[in-house]
Amino acid sequence: MDDNSLLQIIDSHLSENLLRSNDIPSLDLYLDQILTLVADKTGKDSENGGLTKTMINNYSKDGLIKPIKGKKYSKEHIIQMMVIFYLKGILSIGDIKRILDGVYSDEEFDGEKLIAAYDKFLDIKATEGEFCSKILSHFTKKGELDPEKTDEFLVMLMSLVSLCDCLKGCALQMIEAKYPPVIKEEKPKEKKSKKEAEQ
């Protein structure tokens, strides 16, 4: 595996089609319509790494997306699904719930701001190829690693995974700092009367 092969891997990984907010109709959609829309725009259906009915039902059940009226989902619901979909590759459902509960607790944050944030994320995501190329170049040139050699290929893989772990750790610390966990106070246990204790 040479440098060109590595660049092809980056390109193939980042050349995925994206579901942008302007691809989503303003009309509310049924679940099957959403799955079809996501599959058409991203090229990933429910059998190939895309959204599934089970995922969306679980998101609803866990309170990750706002409650729906009837059986149709709004544009905001669909954006919420996509935000969760991107975050769940690294973060736990509990962490994602903390984030979404936190952002929605801001009185100035609404559906329009969510949509704008999602579009901005996709714009940044589109530039990640250059960043990834620099990282791989750092390993191969400055780190003097040759991916053609099995041992150095292993070092490179371990370094990439270590970098992912470092970035995940940073993300978790940011969540902790911005949205600390809510500690529920335990209700004091009522003392049993002498009569109840004897029974």
ROMIMI-937214 format. One record per residue (C-alpha): x, y, z; residue in three letters. Coordinates in steps of 0.02 Angstrom, whole numbers, padded with zeros to 5 digits, always signed. Layout:
BEGIN
XYZALA...
***
This chain:
BEGIN
+00000+00000+00000MET+00081+00162-00058ASP+00039+00346-00030ASP-00077+00350-00181ASN-00176+00203-00110SER-00194+00295+00055LEU-00258+00450-00035LEU-00384+00343-00131GLN-00446+00273+00035ILE-00472+00450+00101ILE-00560+00503-00058ASP-00676+00353-00058SER-00716+00378+00126HIS-00753+00563+00108LEU-00838+00560-00061SER-01000+00495+00013GLU-01156+00588-00038ASN-01234+00695+00096LEU-01413+00734+00140LEU-01419+00924+00148ARG-01561+01020+00228SER-01619+01089+00060ASN-01641+00908+00000ASP-01774+00884+00134ILE-01950+00940+00088PRO-02043+01059+00203SER-02190+00938+00205LEU-02195+00812+00347ASP-02147+00635+00293LEU-02191+00458+00344TYR-02051+00345+00407LEU-02038+00247+00243ASP-02024+00410+00145GLN-01881+00467+00258ILE-01786+00303+00234LEU-01807+00317+00046THR-01750+00499+00046LEU-01595+00461+00150VAL-01550+00309+00044ALA-01572+00407-00119ASP-01466+00554-00062LYS-01328+00462+00033THR-01321+00300-00065GLY-01340+00205+00100LYS-01500+00108+00129ASP-01554+00020+00288SER-01458-00137+00238GLU-01296-00046+00196ASN-01257+00066+00343GLY-01400+00190+00325GLY-01543+00237+00439LEU-01663+00098+00488THR-01840+00096+00559LYS-01772+00017+00718THR-01646+00158+00741MET-01777+00293+00720ILE-01900+00204+00835ASN-01763+00189+00966ASN-01717+00373+00947TYR-01900+00416+00980SER-01914+00295+01126LYS-01755+00363+01207ASP-01814+00543+01188GLY-01674+00588+01068LEU-01793+00664+00942ILE-01941+00774+00984LYS-02110+00689+00998PRO-02205+00677+00834ILE-02386+00718+00799LYS-02472+00571+00717GLY-02358+00465+00607LYS-02265+00600+00511LYS-02096+00679+00545TYR-02050+00861+00512SER-01892+00927+00431LYS-01823+00963+00605GLU-01853+00782+00655HIS-01757+00721+00503ILE-01610+00836+00542ILE-01612+00772+00721GLN-01602+00594+00653MET-01453+00639+00543MET-01362+00727+00686VAL-01385+00572+00795ILE-01331+00461+00650PHE-01166+00554+00631TYR-01132+00564+00818LEU-01171+00382+00859LYS-01018+00321+00764GLY-00912+00380+00909ILE-01024+00433+01053LEU-01144+00332+01160SER-01331+00361+01152ILE-01320+00430+01331GLY-01189+00560+01278ASP-01292+00608+01125ILE-01446+00631+01234LYS-01347+00745+01350ARG-01291+00849+01201ILE-01465+00865+01126LEU-01548+00899+01294ASP-01414+01030+01325GLY-01431+01121+01159VAL-01621+01121+01169TYR-01615+01190+01347SER-01544+01349+01270ASP-01698+01458+01243GLU-01621+01536+01088GLU-01589+01367+01006PHE-01730+01310+00893ASP-01763+01206+00738GLY-01691+01339+00622GLU-01529+01345+00721LYS-01518+01156+00718LEU-01536+01156+00529ILE-01405+01294+00511ALA-01285+01198+00626ALA-01310+01038+00526TYR-01274+01126+00360ASP-01118+01208+00433LYS-01059+01037+00494PHE-01081+00965+00319LEU-00980+01110+00246ASP-00838+01073+00368ILE-00853+00885+00336LYS-00826+00919+00150ALA-00653+00991+00190THR-00595+00845+00300GLU-00505+00761+00154GLY-00366+00890+00156GLU-00348+00872+00345PHE-00340+00681+00333CYS-00211+00692+00194SER-00100+00799+00306LYS-00115+00673+00448ILE-00066+00527+00337LEU+00075+00630+00262SER+00135+00667+00438HIS+00145+00481+00475PHE+00228+00431+00312THR+00350+00576+00292LYS+00386+00648+00464LYS+00354+00484+00553GLY+00456+00395+00420GLU+00329+00255+00407LEU+00317+00149+00251ASP+00143+00072+00236PRO+00216-00058+00117GLU+00307-00137+00266LYS+00194-00242+00377THR+00268-00183+00543ASP+00261+00002+00494GLU+00085-00021+00425PHE+00036-00088+00597LEU+00117+00063+00681VAL+00021+00178+00563MET-00145+00092+00602LEU-00112+00100+00789MET-00067+00284+00774SER-00228+00323+00679LEU-00333+00231+00808VAL-00239+00320+00948SER-00276+00487+00865LEU-00462+00441+00853CYS-00460+00395+01037ASP-00377+00561+01080CYS-00507+00660+00981LEU-00649+00559+01060LYS-00576+00597+01232GLY-00574+00783+01190CYS-00756+00775+01130ALA-00810+00686+01291LEU-00721+00816+01399GLN-00807+00955+01302MET-00976+00872+01333ILE-00934+00852+01518GLU-00883+01036+01534ALA-01032+01107+01438LYS-01167+00984+01495TYR-01116+00906+01662PRO-01221+00757+01715PRO-01373+00794+01819VAL-01358+00707+01987ILE-01527+00656+02053LYS-01545+00674+02240GLU-01603+00517+02326GLU-01758+00535+02431LYS-01721+00498+02613PRO-01790+00330+02664LYS-01933+00341+02785GLU-01898+00261+02951LYS-02010+00115+02988LYS-02115+00129+03143SER-02077+00010+03284LYS-02237-00085+03246LYS-02192-00106+03059GLU-02016-00164+03104ALA-02084-00299+03217GLU-02197-00370+03080GLN
***
